[in-house]
Amino acid sequence: MKKLLLLTLVTSLLFGLGACKKKITEFYISDKSQVVVQSNAVINIPFSISTPNMETNYEGEFEANDTRKENIDELKLTQLKLEITDPTDYTFSWLESIEIFIESDNLPEKRVAFKTYISDNVGKSIVCDVEDVNLGEYIQEDAFKLRLNTVTDEYFTEDVYIDLSTEFFVKAKIFKN
């Protein structure tokens, strides 16, 4: 009888501890946008370019991971890659440095990535260094933009089209019906 009582007590305790544990999901979401850098007439002067609004319509990814955007605890940029798509023979040799900021209508701007001292032989793509900041509140918005603050060290005569590929780590509570 004592063994049965002890077994019942241990089982109840284990189930109780398991019920208190929060259920969390972790996953990655990716996005892509494009910016156009207008041909320049000056160098060594910072200038900004913004992406079009990037709508936060990741409901499919959230649903596939049993969560919703209001359950996001943490959203962090894990990778930001820039790649020149046109002109096809251009490289980033004209770029001296870049900072990328996230912004939305209702939230302050935050720096999310950067690259300084870009080499003249860098090629057609750059992987930026990312900041360790929680961007969860930006995913709650309907849309956000990325703003690029750049400094060039060469003249270029054609508009440059750049794809921005982003990857975000998401940590969220599991949604229960």
C-alpha positions as CSV (number, residue, x, y, z in Angstrom):
1,M,0.0,0.0,0.0
2,K,2.9,2.4,0.8
3,K,4.5,1.6,-2.6
4,L,1.2,2.4,-4.4
5,L,0.8,5.7,-2.4
6,L,4.5,6.6,-3.1
7,L,4.1,5.8,-6.8
8,T,0.9,7.9,-7.1
9,L,2.6,10.8,-5.4
10,V,5.6,10.6,-7.7
11,T,3.4,10.3,-10.8
12,S,1.3,13.3,-9.7
13,L,4.4,15.4,-9.0
14,L,5.9,14.5,-12.5
15,F,2.6,15.4,-14.3
16,G,2.3,18.6,-12.3
17,L,5.8,19.7,-13.2
18,G,5.2,18.8,-16.9
19,A,1.9,20.8,-17.0
20,C,3.7,24.0,-15.7
21,K,6.3,23.9,-18.4
22,K,5.7,26.3,-21.2
23,K,5.6,24.9,-24.6
24,I,7.9,26.8,-27.0
25,T,8.5,26.5,-30.7
26,E,11.7,27.7,-32.5
27,F,12.1,28.1,-36.2
28,Y,13.5,30.3,-39.0
29,I,11.7,32.5,-41.5
30,S,13.3,34.0,-44.6
31,D,12.4,37.0,-46.7
32,K,13.7,38.8,-49.8
33,S,13.5,42.4,-50.9
34,Q,15.2,44.5,-53.5
35,V,16.6,48.0,-53.5
36,V,17.9,50.2,-56.3
37,V,21.0,52.3,-55.8
38,Q,20.8,55.3,-58.1
39,S,24.0,56.0,-60.1
40,N,26.0,58.5,-58.1
41,A,27.7,61.8,-58.6
42,V,29.5,62.1,-55.3
43,I,31.6,59.8,-53.2
44,N,32.5,59.5,-49.5
45,I,29.2,61.1,-48.4
46,P,26.6,58.9,-46.6
47,F,23.2,58.4,-48.3
48,S,20.2,56.3,-47.5
49,I,18.0,53.9,-49.5
50,S,14.9,52.2,-48.2
51,T,13.3,49.0,-49.2
52,P,9.6,49.0,-50.1
53,N,7.3,48.0,-47.2
54,M,7.9,44.4,-46.3
55,E,4.5,43.1,-45.1
56,T,4.7,40.8,-42.0
57,N,2.5,38.2,-43.6
58,Y,4.2,35.1,-42.1
59,E,1.0,33.5,-41.0
60,G,1.7,30.4,-43.0
61,E,5.1,29.9,-41.2
62,F,3.5,30.7,-37.8
63,E,0.7,28.2,-38.4
64,A,3.1,25.5,-39.6
65,N,4.9,26.0,-36.3
66,D,1.8,26.1,-34.1
67,T,2.0,29.7,-33.1
68,R,0.8,33.2,-34.0
69,K,2.6,36.5,-34.3
70,E,1.2,37.8,-31.0
71,N,2.9,34.8,-29.3
72,I,6.4,35.7,-30.5
73,D,8.8,36.0,-27.6
74,E,12.0,36.6,-29.6
75,L,12.7,37.5,-33.3
76,K,16.4,37.9,-34.2
77,L,18.0,38.6,-37.5
78,T,20.5,35.8,-38.1
79,Q,21.7,36.6,-41.6
80,L,21.4,39.5,-44.0
81,K,23.0,39.0,-47.5
82,L,23.2,41.6,-50.2
83,E,23.6,40.5,-53.8
84,I,23.9,42.6,-57.0
85,T,21.5,41.3,-59.7
86,D,22.0,44.1,-62.2
87,P,24.2,45.2,-63.9
88,T,25.6,41.7,-64.1
89,D,29.2,42.8,-64.4
90,Y,29.1,45.0,-61.2
91,T,30.6,44.1,-57.9
92,F,30.4,45.9,-54.5
93,S,33.9,47.4,-55.0
94,W,32.2,50.9,-55.0
95,L,30.9,50.4,-51.5
96,E,33.0,51.5,-48.5
97,S,30.6,50.7,-45.7
98,I,26.9,49.9,-45.0
99,E,24.5,50.0,-42.1
100,I,21.0,48.4,-42.2
101,F,18.2,49.7,-40.0
102,I,14.7,48.3,-39.4
103,E,11.9,50.8,-39.1
104,S,8.1,50.8,-39.0
105,D,5.4,53.5,-38.6
106,N,4.9,52.8,-34.8
107,L,8.4,51.8,-33.6
108,P,11.8,53.5,-33.4
109,E,14.5,52.7,-35.9
110,K,17.1,50.1,-34.8
111,R,20.3,49.1,-36.5
112,V,20.2,45.4,-37.3
113,A,23.3,44.8,-39.5
114,F,26.4,46.4,-40.9
115,K,29.6,45.9,-42.8
116,T,32.6,48.3,-42.5
117,Y,35.8,48.5,-44.6
118,I,34.5,46.6,-47.6
119,S,37.4,45.4,-49.8
120,D,37.7,46.4,-53.4
121,N,37.7,42.7,-54.4
122,V,34.6,41.8,-52.5
123,G,32.6,40.4,-55.4
124,K,28.8,40.5,-56.2
125,S,27.6,39.6,-52.7
126,I,28.2,40.6,-49.1
127,V,27.1,38.9,-45.9
128,C,26.7,41.6,-43.2
129,D,27.5,41.4,-39.5
130,V,24.2,41.3,-37.6
131,E,23.3,42.9,-34.3
132,D,22.0,40.8,-31.4
133,V,18.7,42.7,-30.9
134,N,15.2,41.3,-30.3
135,L,12.9,42.5,-33.1
136,G,9.7,40.8,-31.9
137,E,7.8,44.0,-31.7
138,Y,8.4,44.7,-35.4
139,I,6.8,41.4,-36.5
140,Q,3.6,42.6,-34.6
141,E,3.4,45.5,-37.1
142,D,1.6,45.2,-40.4
143,A,4.8,46.1,-42.3
144,F,8.4,47.3,-41.8
145,K,11.1,48.7,-44.0
146,L,14.8,48.2,-44.1
147,R,16.9,51.3,-44.6
148,L,20.4,51.1,-45.9
149,N,22.8,53.8,-45.0
150,T,25.8,53.6,-47.3
151,V,29.1,55.3,-48.1
152,T,30.6,54.8,-51.6
153,D,34.3,55.2,-52.5
154,E,33.9,55.0,-56.3
155,Y,31.7,56.5,-58.9
156,F,29.3,54.3,-60.8
157,T,27.3,55.3,-63.8
158,E,24.4,52.8,-63.8
159,D,21.7,52.1,-61.3
160,V,22.5,49.0,-59.2
161,Y,19.8,46.5,-58.3
162,I,20.5,44.7,-55.0
163,D,18.6,41.7,-53.5
164,L,18.5,41.7,-49.7
165,S,18.0,38.2,-48.3
166,T,17.1,38.0,-44.7
167,E,16.8,35.1,-42.2
168,F,15.2,35.5,-38.8
169,F,15.2,33.2,-35.8
170,V,11.8,32.9,-34.1
171,K,11.1,31.8,-30.6
172,A,7.4,31.7,-29.7
173,K,4.8,30.1,-27.4
174,I,2.8,27.3,-28.9
175,F,-0.8,28.5,-29.7
176,K,-3.5,26.4,-28.0
177,N,-7.1,26.3,-29.2
